[in-house]
Amino acid sequence: MPITKAVFVLVHGGWHNHSAWDSVTPILEANGFAALTLDLPGAGANAIAPSSLGRRPFDPAAFAAERSPIAGVTQEERTQAVVALVKEAASHGDGKVVLVGHSAGGMTISAVAEQVPERLAAVVYLAGFMVPNGMSLLAMLQHESLSSALAPRLFVGDPLAIGATRIHAGSSDEAYQSLLKAAFYGDVPESEFVHAASQLHCDESNAGAVAASEITPKIRHGAASLHPLHTGSRGSVGRSGPHDCCG
């Protein structure tokens, strides 16, 4: 029997993977909605860590300088991976798809909405970036409106030089771990933070970070309705900055 309710396609944010939605999908399913998730190219099961991460003794300078193994991942690869999932969802949900992007996932859902607006009933930016046309995500992070954002303080090395935005989620530095929790997980319980942090990969591809946004009026005036949502302090990026960029 075909699903008559909308099917949700959930796109994770930077350094995360499909497991970011593990607490969300059961709620949707309990209310009769199917939900599809994925690991974007370069993320989760598709991530490759720099070799310096596993060397002992650990060399922070080498870790900060090593070229990322996923530097070649492109935004188009990510866009097409989600377009394929949207088409799969549409086949299950009688054409009704709600596309949700968290944090940096907003860059990908914008690109997807540009390509297949007719397949989307709604596009939801959950503390997500909707970057103006012609601006890159990295440029947005450097904007004065995000001067208090916490996530950039986690960055290791020069993103342009290493080909990725790198963090060290496994750092033994207590101050860094406190910043990681404050930036991504707010006031979630410590046990939940430890589990979530264990799922993070260190390199977030620059695919959607350095390319200029190509968002056009199509995304605002297409078939889909847009829903920018902010998270509170318990949201996984509630204090890291993206909520200031939703538009």
Buried (B, 14 or more C-beta within 10 A) or exposed (E): EEBEBBBBBBBBBBBBBBBBBEEBBEEBEEEEBBBBBBBBBBBBEBBEBBEBBEEEEBEEEEBBBBEBBBBEBBBEBBBBBBBEBBEBBBEBBEBBBBBBBBBBBBBBBBBBBBBBBEBBBBBBBBBBBBBEEEBBBBBBBEBEEBEEBBBBEBBBBEBEEBBBBBBBBBBEEEEBBEBBBBBBBBEBEEEBBEEBBEBBBBBBBBBBBBBEBEBEEEBBEBBBEBBBBBBEEEBBBBBBBBBBBBE
